[in-house]
């Protein structure tokens, strides 16, 4: 292996002098906006508007449709010009909602209002977050399913214990539900990565972090990863960034 003759990598001209002394200004969206229904890992959202519909800022235009999915909301007000396939930057095709911006930015009722979360129930908070297009991942879905099907309230530590195999005092049907939901979650997550053109079966895939180690059995059982390597140190990611920082500052 040859010895590097320079440290810290290559630093091409950044061009910051073109804008660093200019004032910050707000740049509004152009006349036509294209909203892909697949802006997230997992199942694409299903369009719930049609050509000719009037939409408002914050209005839901795509409905989450799958175990892992997310709502899509409009950032402008205007008229839906089309709901059609469009080519994305990565070369793939996706269903998109095309909106002609009217420049008025009229919003749905209640958008941006301050709410006292202490007066809202946990379900109300979850519904607000979900409607806004924020994806609730494994814990929220397991808790919701356990509550709905078994009338059991689980917290994150209890779910962790079950997935770690430490569940001596937990009812078998609860363990079965958590294990099933975790496996479906992993299967859908890895399938979503494949749909984003990430090939997982032909080479080595490195998993790190507490979540990856928590779901190690499900990842290995999925059949969707060729060679999986798990870094068991849950602080590995932070240590990597610390090492990069030292390199950038001439340290070792």
C-alpha positions in Angstrom: 0.0 0.0 0.0 1.4 3.4 -1.0 1.8 6.2 1.6 -0.5 9.2 1.1 1.4 12.4 0.1 -1.3 14.7 1.5 -3.7 14.6 4.4 -7.3 15.5 4.6 -8.3 14.6 1.1 -8.8 16.9 -2.0 -10.5 20.3 -1.5 -11.7 21.7 -4.8 -12.7 25.3 -5.2 -16.0 25.8 -3.3 -17.1 29.1 -4.8 -18.4 30.5 -1.5 -17.1 33.9 -2.4 -19.9 34.2 -4.9 -22.5 34.4 -2.2 -21.0 34.7 1.3 -21.4 38.5 1.5 -24.9 38.6 -0.1 -28.0 39.0 2.1 -30.2 36.0 2.7 -33.4 36.1 0.7 -36.5 33.9 0.5 -36.9 32.0 -2.8 -40.5 31.0 -3.5 -41.4 27.9 -5.5 -41.9 28.2 -9.2 -45.2 28.0 -11.0 -45.4 24.2 -11.4 -44.5 21.8 -8.6 -44.1 18.0 -8.9 -44.7 15.9 -5.8 -43.5 12.3 -6.1 -45.6 9.9 -4.1 -42.5 7.9 -3.2 -40.4 10.3 -1.2 -39.7 7.7 1.5 -38.5 4.2 2.1 -41.4 1.7 1.8 -44.6 1.8 -0.1 -45.4 4.9 -2.2 -48.3 7.0 -1.0 -51.6 6.8 -3.0 -52.8 10.0 -4.6 -56.0 11.3 -3.1 -56.5 14.3 -5.4 -57.4 14.4 -9.1 -56.8 16.8 -12.0 -58.7 20.0 -11.5 -58.8 19.8 -7.7 -58.0 22.9 -5.7 -55.5 22.3 -2.9 -54.1 24.3 0.0 -50.8 24.5 1.8 -50.6 21.6 4.2 -53.3 19.6 2.5 -52.7 15.9 2.2 -52.4 14.9 -1.4 -51.1 11.4 -0.9 -52.2 8.8 1.6 -49.8 6.4 3.3 -50.4 2.9 1.9 -48.4 0.2 3.6 -46.6 -1.0 6.8 -43.9 1.5 6.0 -45.2 4.6 4.2 -45.9 8.3 4.7 -48.5 10.9 3.8 -47.5 13.5 1.3 -48.7 17.1 1.8 -48.7 20.1 -0.5 -46.4 23.0 0.2 -48.4 25.4 -2.0 -51.9 26.3 -2.9 -53.2 26.0 -6.4 -54.7 23.6 -8.9 -53.8 20.0 -9.6 -52.7 19.9 -13.3 -52.0 16.2 -13.5 -51.6 12.9 -11.6 -49.1 11.0 -13.8 -45.8 9.1 -13.9 -42.8 11.3 -14.0 -39.0 10.4 -14.2 -37.1 11.2 -11.0 -33.5 12.3 -10.6 -32.3 8.7 -10.1 -33.9 7.7 -13.5 -36.8 5.8 -12.0 -40.5 6.4 -12.7 -42.9 7.4 -10.0 -46.5 8.5 -9.7 -46.5 12.3 -9.1 -49.1 15.0 -8.3 -48.4 18.1 -10.4 -49.7 21.3 -8.9 -49.9 24.7 -10.5 -48.9 27.2 -7.8 -51.3 30.1 -7.6 -48.8 32.1 -5.5 -51.3 32.8 -2.7 -50.2 30.1 -0.2 -53.6 29.8 1.3 -53.4 27.1 4.0 -55.7 24.5 5.6 -57.4 25.5 8.8 -55.2 25.2 11.9 -51.9 24.9 10.0 -49.1 26.2 12.2 -51.3 26.8 15.2 -49.8 26.4 18.7 -51.3 23.5 20.5 -51.0 22.5 24.2 -49.7 19.0 23.9 -50.3 18.4 27.6 -54.1 18.5 26.9 -53.8 16.0 24.0 -54.0 12.2 24.4 -51.2 10.0 23.1 -53.4 8.8 20.3 -54.3 12.4 19.3 -50.6 13.3 19.2 -49.8 10.3 17.1 -52.6 11.1 14.7 -51.4 14.7 14.2 -47.8 13.5 13.5 -49.0 10.8 11.1 -51.3 13.2 9.2 -48.3 15.6 8.8 -46.4 12.9 6.9 -44.0 12.0 9.7 -43.4 8.3 9.7 -43.9 6.4 13.0 -41.5 3.4 12.9 -41.4 0.1 14.7 -42.2 1.0 18.3 -45.4 3.0 17.4 -46.7 0.3 15.1 -46.1 -2.5 17.6 -47.7 -0.5 20.4 -50.7 0.3 18.2 -51.2 -3.3 17.0 -50.8 -4.7 20.5 -53.3 -2.2 21.9 -55.8 -2.8 19.1 -55.6 -6.7 18.9 -54.7 -7.7 22.4 -55.7 -4.7 24.6 -52.1 -4.6 25.9 -50.1 -1.4 26.4 -46.4 -1.9 25.7 -43.6 0.6 26.2 -40.3 0.7 24.3 -38.3 -1.1 27.0 -40.8 -4.0 27.0 -40.6 -4.3 23.2 -36.8 -4.3 23.5 -36.8 -7.1 26.0 -39.0 -9.2 23.8 -36.8 -8.7 20.8 -33.7 -9.5 22.9 -35.4 -12.8 24.0 -35.8 -11.6 27.6 -39.5 -12.2 28.0 -40.1 -14.8 30.7 -43.2 -13.0 32.2 -44.8 -11.9 28.9 -47.8 -13.7 27.5 -47.0 -15.9 24.4 -49.5 -14.1 22.2 -47.8 -10.8 22.9 -44.3 -12.2 22.1 -45.7 -13.7 18.9 -47.2 -10.3 17.8 -44.1 -8.3 18.5 -41.9 -10.9 16.7 -44.2 -10.9 13.7 -44.4 -7.1 13.5 -40.7 -6.8 13.8 -40.1 -9.3 10.9 -42.6 -7.5 8.7 -41.0 -4.2 9.5 -37.5 -5.5 8.5 -38.8 -7.2 5.4 -40.6 -4.0 4.2 -37.6 -1.8 5.1 -35.1 -4.0 3.1 -37.5 -4.2 0.2 -37.8 -0.4 0.2 -34.0 -0.1 0.0 -34.0 -2.5 -3.0 -36.7 -0.4 -4.7 -34.3 2.5 -4.3 -31.7 0.6 -6.3 -29.6 -0.5 -3.3 -28.4 -4.0 -4.0 -28.1 -6.0 -0.7 -27.7 -9.6 -1.9 -24.5 -9.4 -4.0 -22.0 -8.1 -1.5 -21.3 -7.4 2.2 -23.7 -5.1 4.0 -22.6 -3.6 7.3 -25.2 -2.9 10.0 -24.4 -0.8 13.0 -26.2 1.0 15.7 -28.6 -0.3 18.5 -31.5 -0.7 16.1 -29.6 -3.0 13.8 -28.4 -5.2 16.6 -31.9 -5.3 18.1 -33.3 -6.6 14.9 -30.4 -8.8 14.0 -32.4 -12.0 14.0 -35.1 -10.5 11.7 -32.5 -9.2 9.3 -30.7 -12.5 9.1 -34.1 -14.3 8.6 -35.3 -12.0 5.9 -33.3 -13.6 3.1 -32.9 -10.2 1.6 -29.2 -9.6 2.5 -26.3 -11.5 1.1 -23.5 -11.1 3.6 -24.5 -9.2 6.7 -21.9 -8.0 9.2 -23.1 -6.5 12.5 -21.0 -4.0 14.4 -22.0 -4.6 18.0 -20.6 -1.4 19.4 -23.7 0.9 19.6 -21.4 3.9 19.7 -19.5 3.0 16.5 -21.3 5.6 14.4 -20.4 8.4 16.9 -16.8 7.2 17.1 -16.5 7.2 13.3 -17.6 10.9 13.2 -15.1 11.7 16.0 -12.3 10.1 14.0 -13.3 12.0 10.8 -13.3 15.2 12.9 -9.7 14.5 14.1 -8.6 13.8 10.6 -10.0 17.1 9.3 -8.2 18.9 12.0 -4.9 17.3 11.4 -5.1 14.9 14.3 -4.8 11.1 14.5 
